[in-house]
């Protein structure tokens, strides 16, 4: 066990989250070995859901984990790195340097979504490539709209303002 593990365990007791481990910062599965959920650019164990692999995995030149929507939707609350984060994928206004452990830095993703949250709007997109493209695009509001592959049999009402729904 290390001080990094103790720090993340303490945070884990507050709420569930995932930690993205940047390449060459920690051994693969190090956080997972200590019961912490981790994401990695290099770690794909072969037993993950195919849709998760497509979302987080390599789609062309870049892995999906570089996109804000993917980071936020996967509940990526923290990033661990022994190098400065590339600002084009991890902008300083979203990632706050909150702790250091020697050469390792822990950044907090200020826009990460909680593990579960209500969504009242949806869009139907049946093509898998179009879904990924839409989700990773800068104009899609992934915080309030979900993408479905088919229209539901009994679609819920879509209000103008989700705050107007009865609780």
C-alpha positions in Angstrom: 0.0 0.0 0.0 1.1 3.5 -0.8 0.0 7.0 0.3 -1.7 7.3 -3.1 -3.8 4.3 -2.3 -4.7 5.7 1.1 -5.7 9.0 -0.5 -7.9 7.4 -3.1 -9.4 5.0 -0.6 -10.4 8.0 1.6 -12.0 9.7 -1.4 -13.7 6.4 -2.4 -15.5 6.4 1.0 -17.2 9.6 0.0 -18.5 8.5 -3.3 -17.8 5.9 -6.1 -15.5 7.0 -8.9 -12.9 5.8 -11.4 -9.3 6.9 -11.7 -7.6 7.2 -15.1 -4.0 6.2 -14.8 -1.8 7.8 -17.5 0.8 5.7 -19.3 4.0 4.8 -17.4 2.6 6.3 -14.2 1.7 3.1 -12.3 1.8 -0.6 -13.1 -1.4 -1.8 -14.8 -3.9 -3.1 -12.3 -2.1 -1.5 -9.3 -5.1 0.5 -8.2 -7.5 -2.3 -9.0 -5.3 -4.7 -6.9 -6.2 -2.4 -4.0 -9.9 -2.3 -4.7 -10.0 0.9 -6.7 -11.7 1.2 -10.1 -9.2 2.3 -12.7 -9.1 3.2 -16.3 -6.0 3.0 -18.5 -4.9 3.7 -22.0 -3.0 0.4 -22.1 -5.1 -1.9 -19.9 -7.8 -3.9 -21.6 -8.2 -7.3 -19.9 -10.4 -8.8 -22.6 -13.5 -9.3 -20.4 -15.0 -5.8 -20.7 -18.2 -5.1 -22.4 -17.8 -4.7 -26.2 -19.7 -1.4 -26.0 -17.3 -0.1 -23.3 -14.3 -1.1 -25.4 -15.6 0.8 -28.3 -16.3 3.8 -26.2 -13.1 3.9 -24.3 -10.9 2.0 -26.7 -9.0 3.1 -29.8 -11.2 4.5 -32.5 -8.9 5.4 -35.3 -5.9 7.4 -34.2 -6.9 8.2 -30.7 -8.3 6.3 -27.7 -11.8 7.3 -26.6 -10.5 8.2 -23.1 -9.2 11.5 -24.4 -12.7 12.9 -25.0 -14.4 15.0 -22.3 -17.8 13.2 -22.8 -16.2 9.8 -22.3 -14.1 10.9 -19.3 -17.2 12.4 -17.7 -19.6 9.6 -18.5 -17.2 7.0 -17.2 -17.2 8.7 -13.9 -13.5 9.5 -14.2 -13.1 11.7 -11.1 -9.3 11.5 -10.8 -6.3 11.2 -13.1 -2.9 10.0 -11.9 0.1 11.0 -13.9 3.9 11.4 -13.5 3.9 13.9 -16.4 1.9 17.1 -17.1 -1.4 16.4 -18.6 -1.7 17.3 -22.3 -3.9 20.5 -22.2 -5.6 19.7 -25.5 -7.3 16.7 -23.9 -7.1 17.6 -20.2 -7.7 21.4 -20.1 -6.6 23.1 -16.8 -10.0 24.6 -16.3 -11.4 21.1 -16.0 -8.5 19.3 -14.3 -7.3 20.6 -10.9 -3.9 19.5 -9.6 -5.0 18.5 -6.0 -2.2 16.3 -4.6 1.3 15.1 -5.2 3.1 11.9 -4.2 6.7 12.3 -5.2 6.6 12.5 -9.0 3.0 11.4 -9.2 0.3 14.0 -9.4 -3.4 13.5 -8.8 -5.8 15.7 -10.8 -9.5 16.1 -10.1 -11.9 16.1 -13.1 -14.2 19.0 -12.1 -16.8 18.0 -14.7 -17.0 14.2 -14.0 -20.6 13.0 -13.7 -21.7 10.9 -10.8 -22.0 7.1 -11.2 -25.7 7.4 -11.8 -27.9 10.4 -12.6 -31.3 10.9 -14.2 -31.6 11.9 -17.8 -35.0 13.0 -19.2 -34.1 13.5 -22.9 -33.1 11.1 -25.5 -32.1 10.8 -29.2 -32.5 7.7 -31.3 -29.4 6.8 -33.4 -29.2 3.3 -34.7 -25.8 3.3 -36.4 -23.0 2.5 -34.0 -20.4 4.7 -35.7 -22.8 7.6 -35.7 -23.5 7.1 -32.0 -19.8 7.2 -31.1 -19.3 10.2 -33.4 -22.2 12.1 -31.8 -21.2 11.2 -28.3 -17.6 12.5 -28.8 -18.7 15.6 -30.7 -18.5 18.9 -29.0 -22.2 19.9 -29.6 -23.9 16.9 -28.0 -25.3 17.6 -24.5 -24.3 14.3 -22.9 -25.2 15.6 -19.4 -29.0 15.8 -20.2 -29.5 13.5 -23.2 -29.0 9.8 -23.6 -28.6 8.0 -27.0 -30.8 5.0 -27.6 -30.3 2.6 -30.5 -34.1 2.2 -31.0 -37.2 4.1 -30.1 -38.7 2.8 -26.9 -42.1 1.1 -27.1 -43.6 3.6 -24.6 -41.5 6.7 -24.9 -41.5 8.9 -21.8 -42.7 12.5 -22.2 -40.0 14.9 -23.2 -40.5 18.1 -21.3 -39.2 21.5 -22.4 -37.4 21.7 -19.1 -36.4 18.6 -17.1 -36.7 20.6 -13.9 -40.5 20.8 -14.6 -41.0 17.1 -14.1 -42.8 16.0 -10.9 -40.6 14.5 -8.3 
